[in-house]
Amino acid sequence: MIIMDLKIDNFLAFKNFHMNMSYPKKIVDSYIDHEYLQERTNFRYKKVNILMGGNATGKTSIGKVLMCICNFIKNKEANSIVSKVGDTKKEASITVDFIGHSLRMYRLDIKVKPSDEEGELPKVFVCKRVTDIGEKDRYETCAAKIDRIPLEYNEDYAEELEKIDPIGWMFTYPSDMGNKAVEFPQDPSFLKVMEYTLKSLDPAIKSVEKSKEVVNTFIVHMQSGDLLVQDGEVIKKNILSSGTKAGIDIASLIYSIYKGECGFYYCDEKFSYIHSELEKAFLNVMIHGLRNGEQLFFTTHNSDIMDLPLPKHSYIFLKKDIHNEEEPIKCVYASDYLKRNTDSIRRAIDNDLFAISPNLEYVYEIAEISEFSKEEC
């Protein structure tokens, strides 16, 4: 699956939110290979999307909305969509353009209308529109073709969703967002990925092996003793650092990318406790493993990521403006501001060109609280 365009209104903290994953012209000698559909070279898409921004700007929430959309398409069940509505007294809507496994572009319009009577559940309506991607087509021409198809909502959303080709996806979130058991692959190569990942994150780890006695369990051999990783959870968690525990999910994600299992990957805040150079190295490995027609979203606070030789269109900054009630969260695209090859994203950030710097005013106000006297007790 490739996400091309996303519009969100009245879900979570998003109002009139819009994010686009197309880019206008092919880049010569790009660090990222094949940022276009293999048989439709004019149809360009952002293969790697680095989402950056301050706290509470929506990086995780975008992933949550996308995951709800994917689950909605797969399960034909609307509870997860309805639960994300912001103001339940108002209509909410999502529009997403995406590519499945075939050379077709879908537009899925989802509308949630509040119930007229108290106690009734909101009603969900769906419109699915699709167009074939022609040999010379770009995203913009396909979007224009879909625009010409009448927007007709169907209350029988299962019927509409049934017409969409199967899609694949993988989302990874911080460990405190859930404790769902992880089914480890039986492939021996996964063991190698797990071992190399954990040894990179903790030099005290000597090796990793699969347990022969306990199902879905790995044994981590350390200088201080052995640990069990069962169903994705570490037994005796306090022995491993937070970064090393995150390495279990990182290993699963990298393995899935290199096996080409899902096609769409959303990696959210998995490197908060990991050294900057290691985060850059792991991201490089992820990008290297992406196949044609696949896509990665990667959220981070690490400004050192901007030193990677990625195209400028790969960087999307999220900006929150609490004074803008109509559009509180918006996207800022580095490529809209920096046009020359010599333009530096890091320098632009340092000079706050995108106006996304966090508000430090209240942080320094803490030191001025009058009750905090420095007089001797």
C-alpha positions in Angstrom: 0.0 0.0 0.0 1.1 3.5 -0.8 -0.6 6.5 0.8 -0.7 9.4 -1.6 -3.0 12.0 0.1 -4.7 12.2 3.4 -7.4 14.7 4.6 -8.7 14.5 8.1 -11.5 16.7 9.7 -12.7 16.3 13.3 -10.8 13.2 14.1 -8.6 13.3 17.2 -7.1 16.8 17.3 -7.2 17.2 13.5 -9.4 19.8 11.7 -9.1 20.5 8.0 -5.8 18.6 8.1 -4.1 17.8 4.7 -0.9 15.8 4.0 0.2 14.9 0.5 2.8 12.3 -0.5 3.4 13.2 -4.2 6.3 15.3 -5.5 6.5 17.2 -8.7 9.7 16.1 -10.6 12.1 13.3 -10.7 15.4 13.8 -8.8 18.6 12.9 -10.5 21.0 10.7 -8.4 18.6 10.5 -5.5 19.6 8.6 -2.4 16.3 6.8 -2.5 15.7 4.4 -5.5 12.5 4.1 -7.4 10.3 6.8 -5.9 7.7 6.0 -8.5 5.6 3.1 -9.6 7.7 0.6 -11.4 5.6 0.4 -14.5 4.4 4.1 -14.3 7.5 6.2 -14.0 5.6 9.5 -14.1 3.6 8.5 -11.0 5.9 9.7 -8.3 5.4 9.2 -4.6 7.4 9.9 -1.4 8.8 6.5 -0.6 10.3 7.7 2.7 8.4 10.2 4.9 10.2 11.7 7.9 7.7 13.2 10.2 9.2 15.8 12.6 7.7 18.3 15.0 7.3 19.2 18.6 5.3 17.3 21.2 1.6 16.9 20.6 1.8 18.0 17.0 0.2 14.8 15.7 3.0 12.5 14.6 1.6 9.5 16.5 -2.0 10.5 15.8 -1.5 10.4 12.0 -0.4 6.8 12.5 -3.4 6.1 14.6 -5.8 7.4 12.0 -4.0 5.5 9.2 -4.1 2.3 11.2 -7.9 2.8 11.8 -8.4 3.2 8.1 -6.4 0.0 7.4 -8.3 -2.0 10.0 -11.6 -0.5 8.7 -10.8 -1.7 5.2 -9.8 -5.1 6.4 -12.4 -5.9 9.1 -15.4 -3.8 7.7 -16.0 -2.8 11.3 -16.4 0.9 12.2 -16.0 1.1 16.0 -12.3 2.1 15.7 -13.2 4.9 13.3 -16.1 6.2 15.4 -14.0 6.2 18.6 -11.5 8.6 17.0 -14.1 11.3 16.3 -13.1 14.6 18.0 -16.3 16.5 18.6 -19.1 13.8 18.6 -21.7 16.5 18.0 -20.3 17.4 14.6 -19.8 15.5 11.4 -16.3 14.0 10.9 -14.6 13.0 7.6 -11.6 11.3 6.2 -10.4 11.2 2.6 -7.5 9.0 1.6 -5.9 8.3 -1.8 -3.9 5.2 -1.9 -2.4 2.5 -4.2 -3.0 -1.2 -3.6 -1.1 -4.0 -5.2 -2.5 -3.3 -8.7 -2.0 -0.3 -10.9 -5.1 1.4 -9.6 -5.6 4.4 -7.4 -8.4 4.4 -4.8 -10.0 7.3 -3.1 -11.9 6.3 0.1 -14.2 8.9 1.6 -15.4 8.2 5.1 -18.1 10.3 6.8 -19.3 9.9 10.4 -22.6 11.7 11.1 -23.7 12.2 14.7 -27.0 10.6 15.7 -30.2 12.6 15.7 -31.5 11.0 18.9 -29.7 10.5 22.2 -28.4 7.0 22.7 -28.1 6.2 19.0 -24.8 5.3 17.5 -23.3 7.6 14.9 -23.8 6.6 11.3 -20.9 5.8 9.0 -21.0 6.4 5.3 -18.4 5.4 2.7 -17.7 6.2 -0.9 -15.1 4.3 -2.8 -13.8 5.7 -6.1 -11.1 4.1 -8.2 -9.2 4.8 -11.5 -6.7 2.9 -13.5 -3.2 4.4 -13.6 -2.4 5.0 -17.2 1.1 4.7 -18.7 1.6 8.5 -18.7 -0.4 9.3 -15.6 0.9 11.3 -12.6 -0.8 11.4 -9.2 -2.3 14.7 -10.2 -4.0 13.4 -13.4 -5.3 10.4 -11.5 -6.7 12.6 -8.8 -8.4 14.7 -11.5 -10.0 11.6 -13.0 -11.4 10.6 -9.6 -12.7 14.1 -9.0 -14.9 13.6 -12.1 -16.5 10.5 -10.6 -19.6 11.5 -8.6 -19.2 11.4 -4.8 -22.0 9.0 -3.7 -21.9 7.8 -0.1 -23.2 4.3 0.8 -24.4 3.5 4.3 -23.6 -0.2 3.6 -19.9 0.5 4.0 -19.0 -3.2 4.1 -20.2 -3.5 0.5 -18.0 -0.6 -0.6 -14.9 -1.9 1.3 -15.3 -5.4 -0.2 -14.4 -3.9 -3.6 -10.9 -2.8 -2.5 -7.9 -5.0 -3.2 -6.2 -6.5 -0.2 -3.6 -4.3 1.4 -0.7 -4.8 3.8 0.7 -2.7 6.6 2.8 -2.7 9.7 2.6 -0.1 12.5 5.1 0.1 15.5 4.4 2.4 18.4 6.1 3.1 21.8 5.8 0.2 24.1 3.5 2.1 26.6 0.7 2.3 24.0 -0.2 -1.4 24.3 0.9 -4.8 25.3 -0.3 -6.9 22.4 1.6 -10.2 22.1 4.0 -10.4 19.2 4.2 -13.6 17.1 7.9 -14.1 16.2 8.7 -15.4 12.7 10.1 -18.9 12.6 12.6 -18.0 9.9 16.2 -18.4 11.0 17.1 -15.1 9.5 14.8 -13.3 12.0 17.1 -14.7 14.8 20.1 -13.0 13.1 18.2 -9.7 12.8 17.2 -9.9 16.4 20.7 -10.7 17.6 22.4 -8.0 15.5 19.9 -5.4 16.6 20.1 -6.2 20.3 23.9 -6.5 20.3 24.1 -3.1 18.6 22.0 -1.6 21.3 23.7 -3.3 24.3 27.3 -4.5 24.2 26.7 -6.7 27.2 24.5 -9.0 25.0 26.6 -11.9 23.8 24.1 -13.8 21.7 20.4 -14.6 21.1 18.9 -18.0 20.5 15.5 -19.5 20.0 14.1 -21.5 22.9 13.6 -25.1 22.2 11.3 -25.6 25.2 9.0 -22.6 25.2 6.9 -21.5 22.2 7.5 -18.1 20.7 10.4 -17.4 23.0 14.0 -16.2 22.6 16.8 -16.5 25.1 19.1 -13.4 25.3 22.5 -14.4 26.7 24.2 -11.5 28.6 27.4 -11.3 30.6 25.3 -11.0 33.8 23.0 -14.0 32.9 20.2 -15.0 30.6 16.8 -13.3 29.8 13.7 -14.6 28.1 11.8 -12.7 25.5 8.3 -14.2 25.2 5.5 -13.1 23.0 7.4 -9.8 22.5 7.7 -9.1 26.2 10.9 -9.2 28.2 10.9 -11.2 31.4 12.7 -9.2 34.1 12.3 -6.0 32.2 14.4 -3.9 34.6 17.6 -5.6 33.5 17.4 -4.2 29.9 17.5 -0.5 29.1 14.5 1.1 27.4 16.4 1.4 24.2 17.3 -2.3 24.1 13.7 -3.3 24.8 12.6 -1.1 21.9 15.1 -3.1 19.8 12.7 -6.1 19.8 10.1 -4.1 17.8 12.8 -2.6 15.7 14.1 -6.1 14.7 10.6 -7.2 13.8 10.1 -4.1 11.6 13.4 -4.5 9.8 12.8 -8.2 9.2 9.4 -7.4 7.8 10.8 -4.8 5.5 13.5 -7.0 4.2 11.1 -9.9 3.6 8.7 -7.5 1.8 5.8 -8.7 4.0 3.7 -5.6 4.3 4.6 -2.9 1.8 3.5 0.0 4.1 5.4 0.7 7.4 4.8 3.3 10.1 7.6 3.5 12.7 6.6 5.8 15.5 9.0 7.0 18.2 10.9 3.7 18.6 14.2 5.5 19.0 13.5 7.9 21.9 16.0 6.0 24.1 18.6 5.1 21.4 21.8 7.0 20.5 21.4 9.4 17.6 24.0 7.6 15.4 22.3 4.2 15.9 19.0 5.7 14.9 20.5 7.1 11.7 22.1 3.7 11.0 18.9 1.8 11.6 16.9 4.2 9.4 19.5 3.8 6.6 19.0 0.0 6.8 15.2 0.4 6.7 15.4 2.6 3.6 17.9 0.2 1.9 15.4 -2.7 2.4 12.4 -1.0 0.9 11.3 -2.6 -2.4 9.6 -0.9 -5.4 6.1 0.2 -4.5 6.7 0.3 -0.8 6.5 3.2 1.7 7.9 4.1 5.1 6.7 6.7 7.6 9.3 7.4 10.3 8.6 9.8 13.2 11.5 11.3 15.2 12.6 14.3 17.4 16.2 13.7 16.4 17.5 16.7 14.3 20.6 14.6 13.3 18.3 12.7 10.9 18.4 15.9 8.8 22.1 15.1 8.1 21.1 12.1 6.0 21.4 12.6 2.2 17.6 12.3 1.7 15.6 14.3 -0.8 14.2 17.5 0.8 10.6 16.3 0.0 11.2 13.4 2.4 10.9 15.8 5.4 7.5 16.8 6.6 7.3 19.0 9.7 4.1 19.1 11.8 3.1 22.5 13.3 0.5 23.1 15.9 -1.2 26.5 16.4 -3.7 26.5 19.2 -5.0 29.9 18.1 -6.1 28.6 14.8 -9.4 26.8 15.5 -10.0 26.0 11.8 -6.7 24.2 11.2 -4.8 23.6 14.5 -2.3 21.2 13.0 -0.8 21.6 9.6 2.0 20.2 7.5 5.1 22.2 6.5 7.0 20.7 3.6 10.8 21.4 3.5 10.7 21.2 -0.3 8.3 24.1 -0.5 10.9 26.4 1.0 14.3 24.9 -0.1 14.6 24.7 -3.8 18.4 24.5 -4.4 20.6 21.5 -3.9 22.8 23.5 -1.7 20.0 24.6 0.6 20.5 23.1 4.1 17.5 21.7 6.0 19.5 21.9 9.3 20.3 25.5 8.7 16.7 26.2 7.9 15.7 24.6 11.2 18.3 26.5 13.2 16.9 29.8 11.7 13.3 28.6 12.3 12.5 29.1 8.7 9.5 26.8 9.0 8.3 28.5 12.3 8.0 25.2 14.1 10.3 25.9 17.1 8.8 24.9 20.4 7.6 27.5 22.9 10.2 27.8 25.6 8.6 30.6 27.4 6.9 28.6 30.1 9.9 26.4 30.7 11.9 29.5 31.8 9.0 30.8 33.8 9.6 27.8 36.1 12.8 29.4 37.3 11.0 32.7 38.1 8.3 31.2 40.4 8.4 33.5 43.4 7.8 30.7 45.9 11.1 29.1 44.9 13.3 31.3 47.0 17.0 30.8 47.2 17.2 32.0 50.8 18.8 29.5 53.1 16.5 27.3 55.0 
